[in-house]
Amino acid sequence: MRFTAIGGGNEIGASCYVLQSAGKRLVVDCGLRFRNRGGNRTEPPKLNSLRGKRVDAILDTHAHLDHSGAMPILAAQHPEAKIWATTPTIKIAELMLKDTIKIAERNGQTPHFSWDDLDQFLNRVTPVESPEWFSPWEGWRIRFWPAGHMRGAASIHIESPEGNALHSGDTSFYNTAIVKGARFPEGFRPRLLITEATNGDVGLPDRDAEVARMIAKVKEVNARGGNALIPAFASERGPSIALELAAAGIKVLTGGMVNDVLDICREYRWCDNDTEIPISDPNIVPISPQVAREIRNASAVNPRAPVNVVTTSGMLVAGLSRTLAFHWIENPGNAILIPGYQAEDVFGRQLLNVERGSFLEFPEREAKRQVLAEVERFHFSGHASGQQLASWITALSPEAVIMVHGERTSFGGLKNLLKTTGFNKRILVGKNNQKIWC
């Protein structure tokens, strides 16, 4: 088998991995790389190395844009390829890819792919509706296995006449309100393991404890008459947090694509790891697009009673979360509770780094606001911790490990943790454009 990372090797973003075996070429994922202020500008991986070559299969592990955001480009360049993804991945990716085009057009940018490219991609995808083996060609078997990262996320097991491999995709072993943690079949031992290493050097707090801490904080904020704003990514964190707060008896207003993803999660499950979600919940109240527009255009937003809003964007760079931050940030009774990763130069990171009482700019409004609201960070990572990855890899006992989707410190951290578990097999970093034979 030969492995090459076109993107997403020694970086996080533009994930695109090529596996060649027994005369077939498979591509796992094709995502976008994020540039400039947390994603206002993106770029696809450089697919030149595939130009003029046959691609037999395209496999999509999950819907996040760093893994699926350039899929329509790859599909358009390789009409000969068969494409597979789980049903929830197809539905959520469709939502996010459409939004990608709209954002580019709204910002005066040329989209990376056309509406026709997107339609063609969606029409060609074969839905995977269970974690069972299927045979794309004689002597081959492939199966998608629940990875826990988000609704529909999968690790991909590949068996060819030359051996077998497991691509982890993005993996989490924590249970959330919309998906259970990753699980793997007993007795499965891959010859080659391609694993993400996002948190290879990071230990994470217990997720249930973080949920309890957020519930307590929201109740505290409401008790003093304040509003709680929770800016969250729509694809997983926003829906799961909304459901977890609602289960604790807290009324939550949901906005942006959080509502769309909740609807998809209610309708589509591809395996038992996808949690069944009630059609309606009296504690979850969607904010309609019309109301969202009215809020964005209002000179002030001061609800009569405390409200709690879970909405996009997760990094406070745009959307309803940024609008409400502008209106609520100067009230010391309010709180902005940040549950997710914040890129280095985005507003959410600035908010976490400044002292209370400092001023932050809102350039789009030509205004400054004083940070008087309470700001608190919560850790709701969708990725396994370094120790979890090390324990899992050791239990799988592959003959070789290729680490991807990480940075120098995360690769080094995971490698050191594997030493402590007694794992002594071949461990490599899948650097971009480096061919690795296994």
ZAMARGU-4260 file (C-alpha; in steps of 0.2 Angstrom, whole numbers, plus 5000, padded with zeros to 4 digits):
<rodrens>
0) 5000/5000/5000 | 5006/5018/4996 | 4999/5033/5006 | 5001/5051/5002 | 4993/5066/5010
5) 4989/5080/4998 | 4983/5091/5012 | 4980/5089/5030 | 4996/5079/5033 | 5007/5089/5045
10) 4993/5103/5046 | 4975/5104/5051 | 4965/5109/5036 | 4963/5104/5018 | 4962/5085/5023
15) 4965/5075/5007 | 4973/5058/5008 | 4977/5046/4994 | 4979/5027/4997 | 4985/5016/4982
20) 4983/4997/4983 | 4981/4983/4971 | 4980/4994/4956 | 4966/5005/4963 | 4968/5023/4969
25) 4956/5029/4983 | 4955/5047/4990 | 4949/5050/5008 | 4941/5067/5011 | 4945/5083/5001
30) 4943/5098/5012 | 4947/5117/5013 | 4961/5126/5022 | 4956/5141/5032 | 4965/5157/5030
35) 4963/5175/5037 | 4953/5178/5053 | 4946/5161/5056 | 4939/5156/5039 | 4934/5172/5030
40) 4946/5165/5016 | 4948/5147/5012 | 4958/5137/4999 | 4957/5119/4993 | 4971/5107/4993
45) 4982/5107/4977 | 4976/5092/4967 | 4989/5093/4953 | 4996/5077/4958 | 4980/5068/4953
50) 4978/5077/4937 | 4977/5064/4922 | 4977/5050/4934 | 4962/5038/4937 | 4953/5040/4954
55) 4943/5024/4958 | 4934/5029/4974 | 4931/5045/4984 | 4927/5042/5003 | 4921/5056/5014
60) 4923/5053/5033 | 4912/5068/5039 | 4904/5084/5034 | 4916/5097/5042 | 4923/5109/5029
65) 4941/5105/5032 | 4936/5087/5026 | 4922/5089/5014 | 4923/5108/5008 | 4932/5104/4992
70) 4923/5088/4988 | 4914/5095/4973 | 4931/5101/4965 | 4938/5083/4967 | 4922/5075/4960
75) 4921/5087/4945 | 4939/5083/4941 | 4936/5064/4942 | 4920/5059/4935 | 4926/5041/4934
80) 4926/5040/4953 | 4913/5031/4964 | 4909/5041/4979 | 4903/5036/4996 | 4898/5045/5013
85) 4885/5041/5027 | 4868/5049/5025 | 4870/5062/5039 | 4887/5067/5031 | 4878/5070/5014
90) 4864/5080/5022 | 4875/5091/5033 | 4889/5093/5019 | 4875/5099/5007 | 4870/5112/5020
95) 4888/5118/5023 | 4894/5118/5005 | 4879/5128/5000 | 4883/5141/5013 | 4901/5141/5007
100) 4896/5147/4990 | 4884/5160/4998 | 4897/5167/5009 | 4910/5168/4995 | 4897/5177/4984
105) 4892/5189/4998 | 4910/5194/5001 | 4913/5197/4983 | 4924/5182/4981 | 4924/5168/4967
110) 4918/5152/4975 | 4929/5137/4974 | 4916/5127/4965 | 4900/5131/4956 | 4882/5127/4960
115) 4882/5114/4946 | 4898/5106/4953 | 4889/5104/4970 | 4873/5097/4962 | 4884/5085/4952
120) 4893/5079/4967 | 4878/5077/4978 | 4869/5067/4964 | 4884/5055/4963 | 4886/5051/4981
125) 4881/5034/4986 | 4874/5034/5004 | 4881/5022/5017 | 4867/5018/5029 | 4875/5005/5040
130) 4892/5000/5047 | 4892/4985/5036 | 4905/4979/5024 | 4902/4982/5005 | 4912/4976/4990
135) 4917/4990/4977 | 4927/4978/4967 | 4932/4960/4967 | 4944/4956/4982 | 4940/4972/4991
140) 4929/4976/5006 | 4926/4994/5013 | 4915/4999/5028 | 4912/5015/5037 | 4912/5013/5056
145) 4906/5026/5069 | 4919/5038/5074 | 4910/5049/5087 | 4916/5065/5081 | 4899/5072/5074
150) 4883/5066/5067 | 4887/5054/5053 | 4906/5054/5056 | 4915/5038/5051 | 4932/5029/5052
155) 4935/5019/5036 | 4941/5001/5036 | 4948/4996/5019 | 4953/4978/5014 | 4962/4975/4998
160) 4971/4960/4990 | 4987/4968/4997 | 4981/4970/5015 | 4970/4981/5026 | 4970/4999/5033
165) 4960/5010/5044 | 4958/5028/5042 | 4952/5036/5058 | 4944/5051/5051 | 4941/5063/5066
170) 4938/5053/5081 | 4930/5056/5098 | 4927/5044/5112 | 4915/5056/5122 | 4896/5054/5121
175) 4886/5069/5117 | 4868/5073/5115 | 4868/5069/5096 | 4881/5055/5094 | 4889/5042/5105
180) 4908/5040/5106 | 4918/5030/5094 | 4917/5011/5095 | 4927/4998/5086 | 4924/4980/5082
185) 4932/4967/5093 | 4947/4958/5085 | 4950/4970/5071 | 4968/4973/5069 | 4973/4985/5054
190) 4990/4982/5046 | 4991/5001/5043 | 4982/5014/5054 | 4981/5032/5048 | 4976/5042/5063
195) 4972/5060/5067 | 4983/5068/5080 | 4974/5084/5083 | 4975/5083/5102 | 4991/5072/5103
200) 4999/5083/5116 | 4983/5088/5125 | 4973/5081/5140 | 4955/5086/5140 | 4943/5088/5155
205) 4929/5076/5157 | 4915/5081/5145 | 4901/5077/5157 | 4909/5089/5170 | 4911/5103/5157
210) 4892/5101/5153 | 4888/5102/5171 | 4899/5117/5173 | 4890/5126/5159 | 4873/5122/5165
215) 4878/5129/5182 | 4885/5145/5174 | 4869/5148/5163 | 4858/5146/5178 | 4869/5158/5188
220) 4869/5171/5174 | 4850/5170/5172 | 4848/5171/5191 | 4856/5188/5191 | 4845/5194/5177
225) 4858/5192/5163 | 4858/5184/5146 | 4869/5170/5140 | 4877/5169/5123 | 4885/5153/5117
230) 4893/5155/5100 | 4895/5137/5093 | 4899/5128/5077 | 4883/5122/5069 | 4888/5105/5064
235) 4890/5097/5081 | 4894/5108/5096 | 4879/5120/5094 | 4865/5106/5093 | 4873/5095/5107
240) 4874/5110/5119 | 4857/5116/5115 | 4850/5098/5119 | 4860/5097/5135 | 4855/5113/5142
245) 4837/5109/5137 | 4838/5092/5146 | 4843/5102/5162 | 4827/5112/5161 | 4835/5128/5153
250) 4826/5137/5139 | 4837/5139/5124 | 4835/5150/5108 | 4844/5142/5094 | 4849/5152/5078
255) 4858/5150/5062 | 4862/5133/5055 | 4861/5126/5072 | 4842/5124/5068 | 4846/5116/5051
260) 4858/5103/5059 | 4846/5099/5073 | 4832/5095/5060 | 4844/5084/5050 | 4849/5075/5066
265) 4831/5072/5070 | 4828/5064/5053 | 4843/5055/5049 | 4853/5041/5058 | 4865/5029/5050
270) 4869/5018/5065 | 4865/5015/5083 | 4879/5028/5088 | 4868/5042/5081 | 4857/5047/5096
275) 4838/5047/5093 | 4832/5065/5095 | 4814/5070/5099 | 4805/5079/5085 | 4801/5094/5097
280) 4807/5100/5114 | 4798/5114/5123 | 4814/5120/5130 | 4822/5123/5112 | 4815/5138/5103
285) 4821/5141/5085 | 4825/5159/5080 | 4817/5161/5063 | 4827/5169/5049 | 4815/5184/5049
290) 4818/5187/5068 | 4837/5185/5066 | 4836/5199/5052 | 4826/5210/5064 | 4839/5207/5077
295) 4854/5211/5066 | 4845/5227/5060 | 4840/5233/5077 | 4849/5248/5086 | 4848/5238/5103
300) 4843/5221/5108 | 4837/5220/5127 | 4825/5206/5130 | 4813/5209/5145 | 4818/5192/5153
305) 4834/5183/5153 | 4837/5173/5137 | 4850/5160/5132 | 4855/5159/5114 | 4865/5145/5105
310) 4870/5151/5088 | 4883/5153/5074 | 4896/5158/5071 | 4907/5148/5083 | 4921/5161/5082
315) 4910/5176/5083 | 4917/5182/5066 | 4899/5184/5058 | 4881/5180/5060 | 4869/5181/5074
320) 4882/5177/5088 | 4892/5193/5082 | 4877/5204/5082 | 4872/5198/5100 | 4890/5200/5106
325) 4889/5218/5100 | 4873/5222/5109 | 4876/5212/5125 | 4895/5214/5128 | 4893/5230/5138
330) 4881/5223/5151 | 4890/5216/5166 | 4876/5205/5170 | 4877/5195/5153 | 4889/5181/5149
335) 4898/5175/5133 | 4902/5157/5136 | 4914/5150/5123 | 4914/5131/5120 | 4925/5129/5105
340) 4942/5132/5097 | 4946/5150/5093 | 4958/5153/5079 | 4972/5165/5083 | 4966/5181/5075
345) 4947/5179/5077 | 4936/5190/5088 | 4932/5175/5100 | 4951/5173/5103 | 4952/5192/5106
350) 4938/5191/5118 | 4946/5177/5128 | 4963/5186/5129 | 4958/5204/5134 | 4954/5209/5152
355) 4937/5214/5157 | 4935/5233/5155 | 4945/5233/5139 | 4938/5239/5122 | 4936/5228/5106
360) 4933/5235/5089 | 4918/5230/5078 | 4925/5236/5061 | 4909/5232/5051 | 4899/5244/5063
365) 4914/5257/5064 | 4912/5255/5083 | 4921/5250/5099 | 4913/5241/5113 | 4919/5239/5131
370) 4920/5221/5137 | 4910/5221/5153 | 4900/5205/5151 | 4907/5189/5159 | 4918/5179/5147
375) 4921/5161/5151 | 4930/5147/5141 | 4923/5129/5141 | 4931/5114/5133 | 4920/5104/5121
380) 4933/5096/5110 | 4926/5085/5096 | 4943/5075/5096 | 4950/5062/5107 | 4964/5067/5119
385) 4981/5061/5117 | 4980/5048/5130 | 4964/5041/5123 | 4972/5040/5106 | 4988/5032/5113
390) 4977/5019/5122 | 4966/5015/5107 | 4981/5014/5095 | 4990/5002/5107 | 4974/4991/5108
395) 4972/4990/5089 | 4991/4985/5088 | 4993/4990/5070 | 5010/4986/5061 | 5012/5004/5056
400) 5005/5021/5061 | 5004/5036/5050 | 4999/5052/5060 | 4990/5066/5051 | 4979/5081/5055
405) 4990/5088/5068 | 5005/5099/5071 | 5023/5096/5077 | 5019/5097/5095 | 5004/5086/5094
410) 5013/5073/5084 | 5028/5073/5096 | 5015/5072/5111 | 5006/5057/5104 | 5023/5048/5100
415) 5029/5051/5117 | 5012/5044/5125 | 5014/5029/5114 | 5031/5025/5121 | 5023/5025/5138
420) 5010/5012/5133 | 5024/5000/5126 | 5019/5002/5108 | 5035/4999/5098 | 5029/4998/5080
425) 5033/5010/5066 | 5026/5027/5069 | 5027/5041/5055 | 5021/5058/5051 | 5011/5059/5035
430) 5019/5075/5029 | 5010/5083/5014 | 5016/5076/4997 | 5027/5063/5005 | 5024/5046/4998
435) 5025/5032/5011 | 5025/5013/5007 | 5018/5002/5020
</rodrens>
